[in-house]
Amino acid sequence: MGKKVDRREFMKIGLAGGAGLGLAALDPIRARGRAAETPAPAAMPKRPLGRTGHQVALFSLGGQARLEERGSAARQEAVRIIHRALDLGVNYCDTAPLYGPSQDYLGEVLKTRRSETFLASKTDDRSRDGSLRLLENSLKRLNTDHLDLWQLHHVSDREDLDSIFRPDGSLAALVRAREEKMVRFLGITGHYDPASLLEGIRRFDFDCILMALNAADPHHLSFQEKLLGAAAAKKMGVIGMKVPARGRLLAKSGLTMRECVDYVWSLPVSTVIIGCDSVRQLEENVALGRRFQPISAAARAALESRTRAAASDCAWYKRGASEPWG
């Protein structure tokens, strides 16, 4: 008799054969039958991105993490991440001139896949002419003739806001770019002080807002408390960032990634942007989006209580976070 092959060995042989020939080539009739029996994975839920008309998936790709790293290995992984994100139905990509080569990596992919994503970038320049130069450069690097969303990057305080709103400030660049159809929609972003963003959306009717939101947010200068409701009332597209606080909520508060995203997705937001270090990390985040179920206010409060001890460390980006807390 021949050597007995156990189930584990049989599976190894079968997988090796499938990889070399393809399942359909081995048995096309059986392959079609199995394909019909296996349901496709659920798509990520989508929500309106404010008044833009775009239905955005819950998870969106941030332009930092691997996408802001330089070097050939980083480029290869970043391009793999972007392609895989689009394959999985991610339909909003975030970037900015400040994010190193992020725009170049996106541009490498978008030269053939531009129609598959809502593309957002930013200007950190506070002048009209400087911002328009940044926009021109961004469009070249991104291999596109327009942005879907152009945003004021990291609005910090009232002085910063006043610079933006000067006659020759960066807001004038945003308005001109929209008039000339170089961009479709306008936004404002920040994570330093919600009061600055609140004043910004009072002064101008932006389409979208990008703000810091996570389970530690309520403990200090809360964007959720002071800004989120006002943005929702104006029917703005709300994009959440700092969702796991660059991993600090995981390391210092013991939250899981699922708890981090479920907390923010249960708020009135359109989507969240998260930077990914690998394709595997991307796929895990997409999987969380696919199985999301809203959590109750009581469950959110329980997560907030678990972040209290490490709240200062998890809010390093906010005004006054390094000062003693009461």
FENUR-V715414 format. One record per helix or strand. SS is the DSSP state (H for helix, E for strand). FROM is the first residue (numbers start at 1). LEN is the number of residues. Records with the same first field share a line. If there is no record, write none. Layout:
BEGIN
SS->FROM-LEN / FROM-LEN
END
This chain:
BEGIN
H->7-15 / 23-4 / 28-10 / 65-4 / 72-16 / 102-15 / 128-15 / 158-7 / 170-10 / 194-10 / 217-3 / 223-11 / 248-6 / 257-9 / 279-12 / 297-11 / 313-3
E->46-3 / 55-3 / 59-3 / 92-3 / 118-6 / 127-1 / 147-6 / 169-1 / 183-8 / 208-5 / 237-5 / 271-4
END
